[in-house]
């Protein structure tokens, strides 16, 4: 019997922003229910990769497969319907709507009127601070609270693949722990994760695979346990240094 | 660790504080964002302000800067009551700041950022000439801007527009621009946000070196506990707009209530 295809696969993906090439032959895959940490310094191409994965940016070369079907030029809303959810970097909230209106807008579309109430309960359980602020306009929340609100809109769902970009940005340490605990719960329920994170140690607590980007290319990839101690290969690859030892798998 | 009000008895604040906030309260549409918050910062002291998201840290910053007017309380800077002063007057007295999200002038180079700040600091009334591009920077202004380029280590990027810089280098431009105002007190709002571990360490080293050389006071808001621990000698902790702890850094970070409200099981 043929092995099941990976959940998501990128083959020799190339991307550009106008005349500026940003990705060069990027290949890696995420298994069903796998957790991949996508690491690298600022400007290494991580955010471009995740925008490609969720259809927000289309590659100029290479192919993308989801559940074995080619989705290279598929639009973002189609990929969302197929089960790809993207929590982008930053604060994507509707500033003139209240916290509850922001959440209800997403939840009603995903879960219908009845399911929406349950989803709201889950969101407030996940981020009690949002429950305290439910009648407050999103634009008047603090930076960190706006980040929580944008995360709550995606973390309550249980997609096939959840892509998170700089999840911990602007969040207090306690909240970061809680958000990662939520990711672990989602993973246990069957969701695969692609986690982009500056806090490398945090990402590695969950990841079974690591992909390190640098200058728009995959510099290192492999199973987390095969890459050994973080300072041995992963951190040098992130910092653009030659990894010590061998066994790393440059793409 | 001391109770919130104990800051004034801390040896570091034995001198007359450069910044003194007393009883600062701020409400937004019935929500109390700050409730009777006190703070002292001594000249040349590096103090941290931490707390959960939504605790009121940025609101407190904005009250100190004059971007928000508190309903109650008094802000004293360098011995003068500045509670009613607008932002630009406080800046001229020596309060500088950086922002949580980069707030740079797009289209301008790194060097131009420093030159413009120097002109604004001098306030020599050449606005119309500058707008019409009729006045060139003096040799003195250029020298000061060049000094700042070197101090921040931005020589390679000095003539690049800020859009082409990485976030980490952009943060250094913000720091340099704030330093061009020759602040007696520098307020830093989450300077490591979005930086990787190495960039954060580089920024902390640069800040520590410049602060040691110029001896301005710093009030740092930051979630990166490692950076906070490496830079500050005293900490204040806000939660739901209330000061819940203050004192020496190690003692505050080890405090049970602070761990429960903010740090978790770090």
Boltz contact constraints between the chains, C-beta under 6 A:
constraints:
  - contact:
      token1: [A, 41]
      token2: [B, 196]
      max_distance: 6.0
  - contact:
      token1: [A, 42]
      token2: [B, 166]
      max_distance: 6.0
  - contact:
      token1: [A, 42]
      token2: [B, 167]
      max_distance: 6.0
  - contact:
      token1: [A, 42]
      token2: [B, 168]
      max_distance: 6.0
  - contact:
      token1: [A, 43]
      token2: [B, 166]
      max_distance: 6.0
  - contact:
      token1: [A, 129]
      token2: [B, 54]
      max_distance: 6.0
  - contact:
      token1: [A, 142]
      token2: [B, 53]
      max_distance: 6.0
  - contact:
      token1: [A, 142]
      token2: [B, 54]
      max_distance: 6.0
  - contact:
      token1: [A, 143]
      token2: [B, 100]
      max_distance: 6.0
  - contact:
      token1: [A, 144]
      token2: [B, 53]
      max_distance: 6.0
  - contact:
      token1: [A, 145]
      token2: [B, 53]
      max_distance: 6.0
  - contact:
      token1: [A, 145]
      token2: [B, 54]
      max_distance: 6.0
  - contact:
      token1: [A, 169]
      token2: [B, 194]
      max_distance: 6.0
  - contact:
      token1: [A, 170]
      token2: [B, 193]
      max_distance: 6.0
  - contact:
      token1: [A, 172]
      token2: [B, 52]
      max_distance: 6.0
  - contact:
      token1: [A, 172]
      token2: [B, 53]
      max_distance: 6.0
  - contact:
      token1: [A, 172]
      token2: [B, 223]
      max_distance: 6.0
  - contact:
      token1: [A, 172]
      token2: [B, 262]
      max_distance: 6.0
  - contact:
      token1: [A, 173]
      token2: [B, 263]
      max_distance: 6.0
  - contact:
      token1: [A, 173]
      token2: [B, 264]
      max_distance: 6.0
  - contact:
      token1: [A, 173]
      token2: [B, 266]
      max_distance: 6.0
  - contact:
      token1: [A, 174]
      token2: [B, 262]
      max_distance: 6.0
  - contact:
      token1: [A, 174]
      token2: [B, 264]
      max_distance: 6.0
  - contact:
      token1: [A, 177]
      token2: [B, 264]
      max_distance: 6.0
  - contact:
      token1: [A, 198]
      token2: [B, 196]
      max_distance: 6.0
  - contact:
      token1: [A, 239]
      token2: [B, 198]
      max_distance: 6.0
